[in-house]
Amino acid sequence: MASLKALKIRIGSVKSTQKITKAMKMVAAAKLRRAQEAAEAGRPYAERLEAVVASLASRANIAEGSSPLLAGTGKDQVHLFVVATSDRGLAGAFNTNIARLARRRADELIRQGKTVRFYTIGRKGRAVLNRQYRELMLHGIEPGDLGKLTFADARGYADDLIARYLAGEFDKAHLFYSHFKSVLTQEPTEQQILPVKIPAPSAAATNAGGAVVEYEPDEESILADLLPRNVAIQIFKAMRENAASEQGSKMTAMDNATRNAGDLIKRLNIEYNRQRQAAITTELVEIISGAEAL
């Protein structure tokens, strides 16, 4: 049984921790508002660009000399998993959920006889995946504060991926990130970014709104500019979604930690008061017994 002094020290320690978690919750709430606005503002452009690129790709004439970004490498053996997480912890299951989805998909492909490589954006995701796939790590990036990333950063990541793709290091690239829905809900998501995913004819017509569109210049010329831009935009969208998801998950985690600290303080106070009352009772009994002995 802990002494009164030890209990008092522990109560003070838990109270200090509670102040920290409460402050971190408030900081996360302030950052969440800005990150959520940025994520929601960027979605329409990214989603519409992806739909336009898919529609153009479905109409383009894919020949022997077509860009690999459109036509692919002709193989489906080596898959690169671009796993985007954060550099910081204390965000609940935000990083773990993204890495768990990537692990599950990697195991599925490995069972099919495919080769999987990992390209991590974020220290936490790399740390989780290193435990099981250390020999499959291709490259790792530490982006820092997700809320401060710019399109130039995303474009740099995209250029590196495209260069590796054109060099034949992999056949397909899949992007893993967390789609922000609400403070309580962040959904791990997988998206193929290289080569462009060409939809079925019916889906392409739906994306185009059912309208007959003529492009000037031709589809291949437009795609030569849009395909690299689309990769950068999708990565940038993922970074913004991750920034909002990280703050939402952190806000929830710090709120739970603050509540748990409050419950622990109550239990420790009860234990402290019981021991203090027992000590007072013991002292009174000793005083009374000593007086009677005289």
N, C-alpha and C positions, 0 to 999 in steps of 0.2 A: 504494500500500500504506500502510495506516495505521501511525502510529508506535506505539511501546510505550506512551507516555503517553496517546495517544488511545484505544488499546484498553483500557487500564486504566480510564479515565474511563467508557468505554462499558459495560464490565462492571459497574462500580459503579452506573451508571444503570439497567441492566436488572435488577440485583438489587433495587434500590429499587422498581422497578415490580412485580417479582414479589411483594415483601412486600405491596404495596397490593392486587394482585389476589387474593392468598391471604386477606387480611383481608376483602375484599369478598365472597369466596365464603363465608366463615364467617358473615358478617352475613346474607347471602341465605339460607343454610341455616337460621339461627335464625328469620328472618321467614317462611320457607316453611312451617314446621311450623304456625305460627298461621294463616297465610293458607289453607293446605290444609284445616285443620280447619273454618274458617269457611265455605269454599266447599262442602265436603261436607255440612256441617250445614244449609245453606240450600237445597240442591238438592231434597230431597223436597217441601218446602212449595211452592217455585216451580213444580215440575213438576206437582204435584197441582192447584194453583190453576189453572194453564194448562189442564189437562185438564177441570176442572170448568167453567171459563168456556166452553171449546169445546163441551162437552156442553150447557150451558144455551143457548148461542147457536144450536146446531143445532135446539133445540126451541122457541125463541122465535118469536113471530109478528112477522115483520119487515114493518112497514107504512110508509106515507108519513111518519108522524110519529115513527118510531123514531130512537133516538140514532144519530148518524153513527159513533160508536165501534163500534156493532153493525152497522148497515146499510151503512156506507161512504158515500162521497160520490156514488156512482153513476158514477164515472169511474175510469179506470186510466191516466192520462196522466202525472201528476207523482209521482215516487217520491223520498222523502227517505231518505238513507242515514245512519243514526246510527252513526258509526264510533267505537267506544270503544277507546282505547289508553292510554298512560301519558304523563306529563310528562317522564320521565327516560329516558336512553339506557343504554348498556352492558348491554343485556338480550338480546344475540344478535339473532335474527330475529323476536322477539316482536311488535314494532310493525310491522315490514315485512310479515309474513305476513298480518296483519289488513288492512292497507291494500291488499295485493296482491289479496286476495279481493274487497274492495270495488271496486277498479279493474276487475277482470274482470267483475263483475256489472254495473257501470255501463256498460262498453263494450257488453255484450250488450243492455242496455235502450236505449242510444242508437242502436244499429244497428236496433232495432225501431221507432225513431221516438219513443221516450218521452223525457220530460224528467227529468233527475236533479239533485237538490240534495244537498248534504252538510252534516251537522250533527255536528261533531266534539267528542268528549269526550276530551281529551288533546292536549298540544302536539305530540308526536311524530307522531301520525297526521295532524294538520293540516299539518305541515311536508312530509310525503311527498305528500299529495294536492294540496297547493298547486302543486306543480310542473306538474301536468297539468290540474287542474280549478280554477284560481284563481277564475275567473268564476262557478263553480257553488257556491261556498261560501255557505251561508246563515247559519251561526252557529258559534261555537267556544267551548268551555269548557276551562279548565285546572283539573282537579280536585285537583291536588297528590298527596300520598301516597295511593295506592289502598287501602292497608291501613287507613287512618284514615277512610275514607268511611263515612257512616252512612246509615240508611234515609231520614232527613230530607233528605240531599243528593240521593238518588235520586228522592225524591218531588218535589223542586224541579225536577229535570230533566224528570220525567214531566209535571208541571203545565205547564211551558213548551211541551213538545211537543204536549200535548193542546190548549192554547190556540191554537197555530199551526195545528193540524189543523182545529179548529172554525172558524178564520178563513179556511179555504180555501187555505192556502199549499201544501198537497200532498194527494195522494189516498191514498198508502200510505207507511208508515214501516217500514224494515227495520233491525234492530239487528245490528251486526257486533262480535264480541268473540272472545276465545280461550278455548275450553273446556279446562280443566285435566284431563289424564288421568294424567300422571306427571311426574317431574322431567325426563325426556327427551322427553316428548310433550305438546304443546299444540296443539289443533286449532282453526284459525280457523272460526268458525261464523256463519251468517246466520239470523236469526229475524224473522218479520213480527210487529210489535207493534201496528200501527194500520192499518186497523181489525182487530178480532179475526178470526183466521183460522178460518172455519167448516169443520169436517171433513166428509167424506162421511158419509152415514147409517151405514154399516157401521163406520167408524172411530169415530164418536161412541158407538155402542153398545159398542164395545170399551173406550173410555176410561171409560165408566160401569160397566164390569165386567159388562155384560149385564143389569143389574138395572133394574127399573122403579121410577123415583124420582118422587115427587110433591113439588113445591116449594110452600112457603107462606112469603111471598106468591108471586105468579106470577113466571115467569122474567124478565120485563122489569124488574120492580122490584128483583130481586136483582142483575141485571146492571148496573143504574144505579149501584150501589155497587161492584160487583166489577170492572167494566171499567177505571176509572181506577186502582184499587188494583193490578190485574194488570199494567198498564204499569209502574208504579213497582217492583213486585216483580221483574219481568223485567229491568229496568235494574239493580236492586240485585244480582240474581243475576249479571248480566254483570260488574259491578264486582268482585264477590268472585272470580269465575272469573279475571278479568284480574289481580287481585292475586296469586293463587296462580301463575298462568302466568308473570307477570313475574318473580317470585322464582325459580321453577324454571328459566326461561330464563337469568336472570342468573347463577344458581349454575353452570349448565353452561358458560356463556360465560367466567366467571371461572376455572373449573377448566381449561378449554382454554387460556386466556391464561397461567395459571400454568405449565402443562406446556410451552407454547411458549417461555416465558421461560427455563425450565430448559434446554431444548434449545439455545437461543441462547447461554446462558452457557457451556455445554459447548463449543460451536464456537468462541466467542471465546477461551476459555481455551486451547484447542488452538492457535489462531492466535497468541495471546500467547506461549505457551511456545516455539513454533517460532521466532518472531522473536527472543525473548530468547536462545535457544540459538544462533541465527545470529549475534547481536551478540557473544556471549561468544566464539564460535569466531573471529570476525573479530579481536577484541581479542587473543586468544592468538596468532594468526598474526602480527599486527603486532608483538607483543612478541618473539616468536621471531626474526622477520626482523630486527628492530632489534638483538637480541643477536648474531646471526650477522654482521651488518654491522660490529660493533665488533671 
